[in-house]
Amino acid sequence: MAIHIQKIQQLDSIYESIKFQIVLEKFLKNLSLSDSDIEILSVLYVHGVTPEAITLLEQSGLYKNPQSIKNTLTKLGKQGYIIKDSNTKVKSLSDKLNIRVDKQSVLMTLKIGNR
């Protein structure tokens, strides 16, 4: 007998939408992303890989010190989530995760079932 679950949820902020998409990608692709990785990636998808985003992470109080943020950024770079242009040295997010960034609220419909 198949079990089907349908959930409809309105996500009111861009941050919530992006974080949900990352968690879903983690689950569906069996990715090894920690909660810290997900938090940092969510902020980077909203603000870009910018000094302002790093400052925001440092001021959030979620991390004990700036070095832990830098360590996570280095790890995410090695895993291919953050890429650096070899000519300009500008860092950006790769397309490894299939994340849609929309400035409006997002209505997510998720259907899960087994066979």
C-alpha positions as CSV (number, residue, x, y, z in Angstrom):
1,M,0.0,0.0,0.0
2,A,1.4,3.4,-1.0
3,I,1.5,6.3,1.4
4,H,1.3,9.8,0.0
5,I,1.8,13.0,1.8
6,Q,1.0,16.4,0.4
7,K,2.1,19.6,2.1
8,I,1.5,23.1,0.9
9,Q,3.4,25.8,2.7
10,Q,3.9,29.5,2.0
11,L,7.4,30.8,2.5
12,D,7.3,34.5,3.2
13,S,11.0,35.3,3.0
14,I,13.7,34.7,0.4
15,Y,15.9,33.3,3.1
16,E,13.3,30.7,4.2
17,S,12.7,29.7,0.6
18,I,16.4,29.3,-0.2
19,K,17.1,27.4,3.0
20,F,14.2,25.0,2.3
21,Q,15.5,24.4,-1.2
22,I,19.0,23.6,0.1
23,V,17.6,21.2,2.7
24,L,15.5,19.5,0.0
25,E,18.5,19.2,-2.3
26,K,20.5,17.8,0.6
27,F,17.9,15.2,1.2
28,L,17.2,14.3,-2.5
29,K,20.9,14.1,-3.5
30,N,22.1,12.7,-0.2
31,L,24.6,15.6,0.2
32,S,26.8,15.9,3.3
33,L,25.9,19.5,4.3
34,S,25.9,20.5,8.0
35,D,23.5,22.9,9.5
36,S,26.3,25.5,9.5
37,D,26.9,24.9,5.8
38,I,23.2,25.3,5.1
39,E,23.0,28.6,7.1
40,I,26.0,30.0,5.3
41,L,24.9,29.0,1.9
42,S,21.4,30.5,2.5
43,V,23.0,33.8,3.4
44,L,25.3,33.7,0.4
45,Y,22.4,33.0,-2.0
46,V,20.5,36.0,-0.6
47,H,23.5,38.4,-0.4
48,G,26.1,36.9,-2.8
49,V,29.6,36.0,-1.9
50,T,30.4,39.5,-0.7
51,P,32.2,41.0,2.3
52,E,28.8,42.3,3.4
53,A,27.5,38.7,3.6
54,I,30.5,37.7,5.7
55,T,29.9,40.6,8.0
56,L,26.3,39.7,8.4
57,L,27.3,36.1,9.3
58,E,29.8,37.4,11.8
59,Q,27.2,39.7,13.4
60,S,24.5,37.0,13.5
61,G,25.9,35.4,16.7
62,L,25.5,31.9,15.3
63,Y,29.3,31.4,15.1
64,K,31.8,31.5,17.9
65,N,34.4,33.4,15.9
66,P,35.1,34.7,12.3
67,Q,37.5,31.9,11.8
68,S,34.8,29.2,11.9
69,I,33.0,31.1,9.1
70,K,36.1,31.2,7.0
71,N,36.8,27.5,7.6
72,T,33.2,26.7,6.4
73,L,33.7,28.9,3.4
74,T,36.9,27.1,2.5
75,K,35.2,23.7,2.9
76,L,32.3,24.8,0.7
77,G,34.8,26.0,-1.9
78,K,36.6,22.6,-1.8
79,Q,33.2,20.9,-2.2
80,G,32.5,23.0,-5.3
81,Y,29.6,25.1,-3.9
82,I,31.7,28.3,-4.1
83,I,33.9,29.0,-7.1
84,K,36.5,31.6,-7.8
85,D,37.0,33.1,-11.3
86,S,40.7,32.4,-12.1
87,N,41.1,35.8,-13.9
88,T,39.2,38.2,-11.7
89,K,39.5,36.2,-8.4
90,V,35.8,37.0,-7.8
91,K,34.0,34.3,-5.8
92,S,30.5,33.3,-6.6
93,L,28.1,30.4,-6.0
94,S,28.3,27.4,-8.4
95,D,25.3,25.8,-10.0
96,K,25.9,22.5,-8.0
97,L,22.7,23.2,-6.1
98,N,19.5,23.8,-8.2
99,I,18.4,26.9,-6.2
100,R,15.9,29.4,-7.5
101,V,16.1,32.8,-6.0
102,D,12.9,34.8,-6.2
103,K,12.3,38.2,-4.7
104,Q,8.6,37.4,-4.0
105,S,7.2,35.0,-1.5
106,V,7.2,31.4,-2.7
107,L,4.4,28.8,-2.4
108,M,5.9,25.4,-2.2
109,T,4.0,22.2,-3.0
110,L,5.7,19.0,-2.0
111,K,4.3,15.6,-2.7
112,I,6.0,12.6,-1.2
113,G,5.1,8.9,-1.6
114,N,6.5,5.4,-1.5
115,R,5.8,2.6,-3.9
